[in-house]
């Protein structure tokens, strides 16, 4: 099989399993929705303008939701012996990483398609339809970085008995730069501050973050998953 066929087979396997069980989708979706409701009642009150807090609330919610999904998805692979079978197949380890990252990315995007409109209803006071392409670009770049880094670290931590603790300890400090850039870019879109200067810098930073960790995963994934 070609690398593209192997990638497609692994991605289809992960998505099919999730669509059958819906374990990760349901748990992460409920977490995100409940977080938004809590934020709404904790911070929203009549007369308060929360525009400049919207990016932070949105990405903190997505970040912890993605962390929950990453932990559960790799726990399934390890506990059910799926990963051992996958490693016995003649497939490049980097292809496994790319397929796992793509699956996590698609699941996160599926949740965001529902969550972002709900968030907009609760917290955003202006229409940003004209800036929607910019928001989509920010979300895609940030999600790619979250899923690439998260997939690599989830692979490293899944063999540990303390994997539920180890993954957040490794993941959260490294994701802070991306969180800052995604938060400021999203807030700028919601506030209508979409001048090309500052926003371009944030987008370039997000793209550079993605590239760094994709290259890092390419060079280390064979060792990470083998251990």
Backbone torsions as a table, in degrees:
resi	resn	phi	psi	omega
1	UNK	NA	144.3	175.9
2	UNK	-74.5	165.9	179.1
3	UNK	-61.8	-36.9	179.2
4	UNK	-65.1	-39.5	178.9
5	UNK	-68.3	-39.1	177.0
6	UNK	-64.1	-44.7	177.2
7	UNK	-57.4	-47.3	-178.8
8	UNK	-63.1	-39.2	-178.7
9	UNK	-66.8	-43.8	-179.7
10	UNK	-67.6	-42.2	178.7
11	UNK	-62.8	-44.0	179.5
12	UNK	-63.9	-38.7	177.8
13	UNK	-60.6	-48.0	-177.8
14	UNK	-64.9	-43.4	-178.8
15	UNK	-69.2	-38.9	178.9
16	UNK	-63.8	-43.5	178.7
17	UNK	-61.9	-41.8	-179.0
18	UNK	-69.3	-37.9	179.2
19	UNK	-68.3	-26.8	177.7
20	UNK	-77.8	-43.8	-176.5
21	UNK	-92.2	-35.2	-177.0
22	UNK	57.0	24.8	-176.5
23	UNK	-68.2	-48.1	-178.9
24	UNK	-72.5	-45.7	-178.1
25	UNK	-57.7	-48.3	-176.7
26	UNK	-66.7	-44.7	-177.5
27	UNK	-65.6	-43.9	-179.6
28	UNK	-70.2	-40.3	179.4
29	UNK	-61.4	-45.4	179.1
30	UNK	-63.4	-40.4	178.2
31	UNK	-60.9	-46.9	-178.0
32	UNK	-63.9	-45.9	-179.0
33	UNK	-63.5	-44.3	179.3
34	UNK	-64.8	-37.2	177.6
35	UNK	-63.1	-42.4	179.0
36	UNK	-64.4	-39.9	177.7
37	UNK	-64.3	-42.2	178.8
38	UNK	-62.8	-45.1	177.5
39	UNK	-60.0	-40.1	-178.4
40	UNK	-60.2	-48.8	-177.2
41	UNK	-78.5	-21.9	179.9
42	UNK	-80.7	-34.6	-171.2
43	UNK	-117.4	-28.7	-174.2
44	UNK	-81.2	127.8	172.2
45	UNK	-148.6	159.1	-174.3
46	UNK	-61.3	128.5	177.8
47	UNK	93.2	-11.2	179.6
48	UNK	-88.8	130.8	176.6
49	UNK	-96.7	109.9	-176.8
50	UNK	-100.5	16.3	-174.6
51	UNK	-55.7	-41.6	-174.6
52	UNK	-82.8	4.0	172.9
53	UNK	-110.2	-4.7	-172.7
54	UNK	-64.1	-44.3	-178.4
55	UNK	-61.0	-42.5	179.8
56	UNK	-64.5	-45.7	179.7
57	UNK	-62.6	-41.3	-177.1
58	UNK	-66.4	-46.9	-173.8
59	UNK	-79.4	-28.8	172.4
60	UNK	-63.8	-40.7	177.9
61	UNK	-63.3	-47.8	-179.3
62	UNK	-65.8	-35.3	-177.5
63	UNK	-65.3	-47.1	-179.6
64	UNK	-72.8	-31.2	174.3
65	UNK	-65.0	-43.4	177.6
66	UNK	-63.7	-38.2	178.3
67	UNK	-61.6	-42.1	176.9
68	UNK	-62.4	-43.7	179.9
69	UNK	-66.0	-41.1	178.9
70	UNK	-62.1	-43.7	-179.0
71	UNK	-62.5	-44.4	-176.5
72	UNK	-71.6	-38.3	-177.4
73	UNK	-66.1	-41.1	-179.6
74	UNK	-78.3	-26.8	174.1
75	UNK	-63.6	-39.2	176.7
76	UNK	-62.2	-47.1	-179.2
77	UNK	-58.3	-42.9	-177.0
78	UNK	-73.9	-47.3	-173.7
79	UNK	-69.7	-32.3	-177.8
80	UNK	-91.5	-0.5	177.8
81	UNK	77.2	9.7	-179.4
82	UNK	-65.7	-37.6	-176.8
83	UNK	-66.4	-38.3	178.3
84	UNK	-61.3	-42.4	177.6
85	UNK	-65.0	-38.4	179.7
86	UNK	-65.4	-39.1	-179.3
87	UNK	-69.7	-22.4	177.6
88	UNK	-78.8	-14.5	179.6
89	UNK	-78.8	150.1	178.1
90	UNK	-77.3	72.5	-177.8
91	UNK	-131.3	140.2	178.4
92	UNK	-63.5	135.5	-178.9
93	UNK	-63.3	-32.7	178.3
94	UNK	-65.6	-34.0	176.0
95	UNK	-63.0	-38.9	175.5
96	UNK	-60.3	-45.7	179.7
97	UNK	-60.1	-46.9	-177.8
98	UNK	-63.9	-39.6	179.5
99	UNK	-67.8	-42.6	178.5
100	UNK	-63.8	-42.0	178.2
101	UNK	-62.6	-43.7	179.6
102	UNK	-63.4	-40.9	178.7
103	UNK	-63.5	-45.7	178.3
104	UNK	-62.9	-38.1	179.7
105	UNK	-64.9	-44.5	-179.4
106	UNK	-65.1	-39.1	178.7
107	UNK	-66.6	-41.1	178.5
108	UNK	-65.2	-41.3	178.9
109	UNK	-64.4	-37.7	178.8
110	UNK	-61.3	-38.9	178.0
111	UNK	-70.5	-39.3	-178.2
112	UNK	-68.2	-30.0	178.0
113	UNK	-58.1	-34.2	177.8
114	UNK	-89.1	-39.9	-172.3
115	UNK	-70.6	-38.7	-176.5
116	UNK	-64.2	-45.5	175.4
117	UNK	-60.2	-38.1	177.4
118	UNK	-64.1	-43.1	177.6
119	UNK	-60.6	-42.7	178.9
120	UNK	-59.5	-41.8	179.3
121	UNK	-61.5	-37.6	-177.2
122	UNK	-78.7	-41.7	-163.0
123	UNK	-122.6	-24.0	-172.0
124	UNK	-96.2	125.9	-173.4
125	UNK	-97.3	-12.4	-179.2
126	UNK	-118.5	155.7	176.3
127	UNK	-78.7	130.7	179.5
128	UNK	-117.6	23.3	-177.9
129	UNK	-60.1	-34.1	177.9
130	UNK	-67.2	-25.3	179.8
131	UNK	-102.9	11.8	-177.0
132	UNK	-58.5	-40.4	177.1
133	UNK	-59.0	-36.9	177.5
134	UNK	-66.3	-41.5	178.6
135	UNK	-63.1	-42.6	178.3
136	UNK	-61.0	-41.4	179.4
137	UNK	-64.0	-43.5	177.7
138	UNK	-60.1	-46.5	-178.4
139	UNK	-62.7	-44.2	-178.8
140	UNK	-63.7	-45.1	-179.9
141	UNK	-65.6	-43.1	179.9
142	UNK	-67.5	-42.2	179.3
143	UNK	-62.6	-39.5	179.5
144	UNK	-62.0	-42.7	177.6
145	UNK	-65.4	-42.5	178.4
146	UNK	-60.6	-46.9	-175.8
147	UNK	-72.9	-37.3	178.6
148	UNK	-65.2	-51.6	179.0
149	UNK	-65.4	-43.9	-178.6
150	UNK	-63.3	-39.4	179.0
151	UNK	-65.4	-43.0	178.7
152	UNK	-62.0	-47.8	-177.1
153	UNK	-72.8	-32.6	176.0
154	UNK	-65.5	-35.2	176.6
155	UNK	-66.0	-41.4	180.0
156	UNK	-65.5	-40.3	-172.1
157	UNK	-87.6	-10.9	-170.7
158	UNK	-69.6	-22.2	179.6
159	UNK	-85.7	-3.5	179.8
160	UNK	-87.5	144.9	175.5
161	UNK	-66.1	-27.9	-179.3
162	UNK	-100.2	38.3	-174.5
163	UNK	-62.8	-32.7	179.1
164	UNK	-64.6	-26.8	177.9
165	UNK	-93.9	-37.5	-173.9
166	UNK	-67.3	-41.4	-178.0
167	UNK	-60.3	-49.6	176.8
168	UNK	-61.3	-37.0	-179.3
169	UNK	-63.7	-37.9	178.7
170	UNK	-79.3	-39.0	-169.3
171	UNK	-77.4	-47.1	-170.1
172	UNK	-63.4	-44.3	178.7
173	UNK	-63.5	-35.5	-177.3
174	UNK	-75.3	-25.8	-175.7
175	UNK	-88.2	-6.8	-177.0
176	UNK	-56.8	-45.8	178.4
177	UNK	-58.1	-42.0	177.5
178	UNK	-64.8	-40.5	179.7
179	UNK	-60.2	-43.1	-179.9
180	UNK	-62.7	-47.4	-178.1
181	UNK	-66.3	-43.4	-179.9
182	UNK	-66.0	-39.6	179.3
183	UNK	-63.1	-48.5	-178.0
184	UNK	-67.3	-37.5	179.5
185	UNK	-68.1	-42.2	179.9
186	UNK	-66.7	-42.5	177.2
187	UNK	-60.8	-39.9	178.8
188	UNK	-62.5	-39.6	178.8
189	UNK	-66.9	-46.0	-179.7
190	UNK	-65.3	-31.3	-179.2
191	UNK	-86.1	-8.4	-178.6
192	UNK	82.7	10.8	180.0
193	UNK	-92.5	72.2	-172.3
194	UNK	-108.0	34.0	172.7
195	UNK	-60.8	143.0	-170.7
196	UNK	-67.9	-20.5	-176.2
197	UNK	-62.5	-73.8	-176.5
198	UNK	-64.9	-40.4	-177.9
199	UNK	-65.0	-38.3	178.1
200	UNK	-62.6	-41.2	178.0
201	UNK	-60.1	-42.7	179.8
202	UNK	-65.8	-41.3	179.3
203	UNK	-65.7	-40.5	177.8
204	UNK	-64.3	-39.2	178.0
205	UNK	-63.6	-43.9	178.7
206	UNK	-61.2	-42.6	178.6
207	UNK	-64.8	-39.8	178.2
208	UNK	-66.2	-40.0	176.9
209	UNK	-60.0	-45.8	178.6
210	UNK	-59.4	-45.3	-177.3
211	UNK	-64.1	-41.1	-178.8
212	UNK	-60.7	-47.2	-175.3
213	UNK	-80.3	-24.6	171.6
214	UNK	-67.7	-41.1	177.1
215	UNK	-67.7	-41.5	178.1
216	UNK	-61.3	-42.4	178.5
217	UNK	-65.9	-38.9	178.8
218	UNK	-59.8	-38.8	-177.4
219	UNK	-82.9	-20.0	-173.0
220	UNK	-119.1	-7.6	-170.9
221	UNK	-68.1	-34.0	178.5
222	UNK	-58.8	-42.4	177.4
223	UNK	-71.3	-41.7	-175.9
224	UNK	-62.2	-46.1	-176.4
225	UNK	-79.7	-24.0	178.2
226	UNK	-73.3	-27.5	179.8
227	UNK	-80.2	NA	NA
